[in-house]
């Protein structure tokens, strides 16, 4: 009979980064992955037990110590992705976020069917590099966002103990040139707002122009989203509450618009986010063709509003509260448009231009 020293396995939890019990690796009641570590018959072992249950982990530990290597059940891609989606749903993540993950998982499953991998552990680094190489998205920023979602999923799988390491960790994002913010010029603004429109389209365009709302938020604007003539609502994208004062005459114009399903700007009966945003983008692209308005895009209304607010003297903090975007993001994209910063730069350079040149002795 072997001595007890031959079996020195210890159970512990590999906590997820967001687990509030992560300081205690021996906490029993959370749902983080169970691991074991120690010596069996003189050989060091450290491995995931592929379970979140402490009781089941105890059973597996005894099986290992009795010389029975437990056959870890294979975690299929379908099981892993369904579990991940269930977790996103429990977090109350937006429908748009969940839709993007489902699209990614559909593509990953199709790739697996063509190339062999079906269990999550079979999606190794080289397999996933090949998967990324097949992505059809043209823009590097779009591909990088997709890579972020892939990394988040395999990070989840790693935290669950389904894979020994995160195979996406070493996959680097593609380099992307930073796109310069392009607000509408004063002439473009004048021509856009003066374009003949129906009452509803005019109200929609002017609301985009004055509020800085994303098109997805403007589509679903309702009377109850107003506090007087101020918009007070929660952004769909990041679930942050915003407060944007609107011109009283525009609010009066909105009050005259016939509601559709309780919304000012609903086209048809569908309340699907992408149905509405696609429909309104089509309307605006027809109204403002590229031949007449080069580079037109609805999001430029948002850029224009931020730049106008900065020019009017509003601070980054004030604009952050109106848009529902962090000051850090605003500074990243709009700091160069802040008049105060422009003035400081101009004054410093002006002093160098007017400084008297130093005399240099010539021998």
Buried (B, 14 or more C-beta within 10 A) or exposed (E): EEEEEEBEBEBBBBBBEEBEBBEEBEBEEBEBBBBBEBBBEEEEEEEBBBBBEBEEBBEBBEBBBEEEEBEBEEBBBEBBBEBBBEEBEEEEBBEEBBEBBEEBBEBBBEBBEEBEBBBBBBBEBEBBEEBBEEBEEEEBBEBBEBBEBBBBBBBBBBBBBBBEEBBBEEBEEEEEEEEEBBBBEEEBBEBBEEBEBEEBBBBBBBBBBBBBBBBBBBBBBBEEBBEEBBBEBEBBBEEEEBEBBBEEEBBEBBEEBEEEEEBBBBBEEEEEBEBBBBBBBEBBBEBBEEEEBEEBBBEBBBBBBBBBBBEEEBBBEEBBBBBBBEBEEBBEBBEEBBEEEBEEEEEEEEEEEEEEEEEEEEE
